[in-house]
C-alpha cells in the first residue's frame, strides 16, 4: 500500500507547493490543484485521495464553497481548510469542516497534527 494521497488546493502556486512540501516530508502523496474546478477534476481522475487540504481564499469558488459543493454531491472525504484569517468564524459558519487552520509559520506542525487527528476520528 502506497502513501496516503492528499489533494492540496491553492490558487497561489507557491503556497500550494509549500503545503505540499510539508506533507511530502511527512510521507504523504500529493495531488495539486489550483482551483475548485481543477480539484473536482482531480477527485474524479485520481483514485484513492484520502483527504483534502484547501486554501479558503480562492477566486470564483472559495475553499468553503468547494467543501459545501463536495458534501452536496455526497463526497465525504475529510476536508481541512486553510485560512489567512482567524479560523474561529469559519468553524462557526461551517461546523461540518473536519478542521480549519491558520496559514502561518506553525502550519508545518499544526497541519500534520490536524491530519492525524482527523484521520483518527474518521477511522
N, C-alpha and C positions, 0 to 999 in steps of 0.2 A: 504493500500500500504506500502510495506516494505522500508527499506533504499535503497538509490541508490547504485547499485553494481559497484565496481571499480576493474578492473583487474590490479594487480601490477606485473610487470615482472622484475626480477632482479636475475642474477646468483649468486650474493652474498646474501646468505640466511639472514644473519644478517641485511644487508642494506634493503632488501625487507621487513623484519619484522618491522624495524624501520619506513619505509614509511607506512606500513600497520597500525602501531600503531597510527601514526599521523592522518591517515584517519579515523580509527575507533573512535578515540577521537572526531572527528568532526561529527560522526554519520553515516558514510558510511559503507556499507557492503563490505567485501574484498574477492577477489579470488586471490590466489598467484600462480605465475608460475615462474619456474627457468630458462626458456629459451624461444626462439621464437617458437620452435616446441610445447612445452607444452602450450604456450599462445594460439596458434591456436586451440589446442585440447580443452582448457577450453572455448574458444569462441564458439566452436561447442556444448559443453556439457552443459554449464551454460546459461540458458535463462536470458535475461534482463541485461547483462553487459552494462552499460551506458557510461563508459569512461575507457581508458587505460592509465596507468602511467608506462612508461618503462624506464629502465636504457639504456644508449647509448652503453656502452662498455660491450658486452657480447661475449663469444666465438661463433664461427660459424656464427650466424646471429646477426648483431648489431641491436640496437634499431631502427635506421633509416631505415635499410633494412626491419625490421618487419613492420614498418609503410608503406613503399612502397609496400610490398607484400600485405598487407591488402587492400590498396587503389586499387591495381591492381585487386584484387578479388571483388571489389565493396563494401568492408566493410568500412562504413563511420563513424564508432564510433569515437568520439573525442579522440585525442591522445596527451598526454603530455610527452615529452621526458626529462629525467633527465640526466645531464652530469656532469662529474668532471671537465670539461674544461669550457671555456667561451662559452655561448650559441649563441653569435652572428654569428659565421661562420656556425653553424649548421642551424640556422634560415635562413641564406642567401642561403645555399645549398638546403634547403627543405622548401620553403615558405608555403607549404600546412600544415605543422605541426600546430596544434592548439596552442601549446606553447612549449617552451624549457627552462628549469630551471637549474640553477647550484645546484648541490647537496652539500649544505653546511649547516651551523647552522641556516640559515634563512629559510630553507625549510619548517619548521613547519608552518610558516605563509604564505610564498610565494606559497606553493602548494595549500593550501586551497583557497587563493585569486585567484589563477590561475584557479582552478576548477570552482569557482563561476563565473568568467568572461567568461570562455569557454562555460559553460552551458547556461549562459545568452545570449551569441552570437548565440548559436545553437538553442535556444528555438523558 
